[in-house]
Every structure is written in C-alpha cells, then in structure tokens.
Amino acid sequence: MNTPQVELLRAIDHALAGEWDAAHQIVQRHEDDATASWIHAVLHKVEGDLGNARYWYNRANRLAHAADEPRKELAVIRAKLPSAP
C-alpha cells in the first residue's frame, strides 16, 4: 500500500510531466493533508484557475507561494517530502 507521501511524490511527477488529471486525482484523495492541498493549489494555478488555487493555498497555509513559478514550487514541495522507503 502506498503512503500518502509516496502518492504525493507521484502526483508531483505527474504534474511535472504535464499530466494534470492524474496529479489532480491523487491530491483529491488526500484533501485533509496540507502538502496535498499545496500541490492542489499549484495544479489549479497551472490550469489558470487562480481563485481555486488561492482557496487551496489558504487550506495549505502557503498563500505566500501563490506567485511562485510552478515548476520551482513543485521542486520545493518535493524537497519537503520524505523520500520513498
């Protein structure tokens, strides 16, 4: 069974590969996780849905990152996640 961290790493990989739907499906399964909410915010920012992105940034308590470049932001998120076992 995959831990949330492993799944969130996979969501980041999907996002970086331009596979928005696959990444979105993963983060939606972990809506109560702050890191998943942060990734969710980035996905909506990439999509151009800035209002929805702002909602998810607020849920993740990461509103300060709203103006960050998405690929760099995903790299920051990846660095904060523990590596897969």
Secondary structure, DSSP 8 states (H G I E B T S, - for coil): ---HHHHHHHHHHHHHTT-HHHHHHHHHTTTT-HHHHHHHHHHHHHHT-HHHHHHHHHHHT-GGGTTS-HHHHHHHHHHHS----
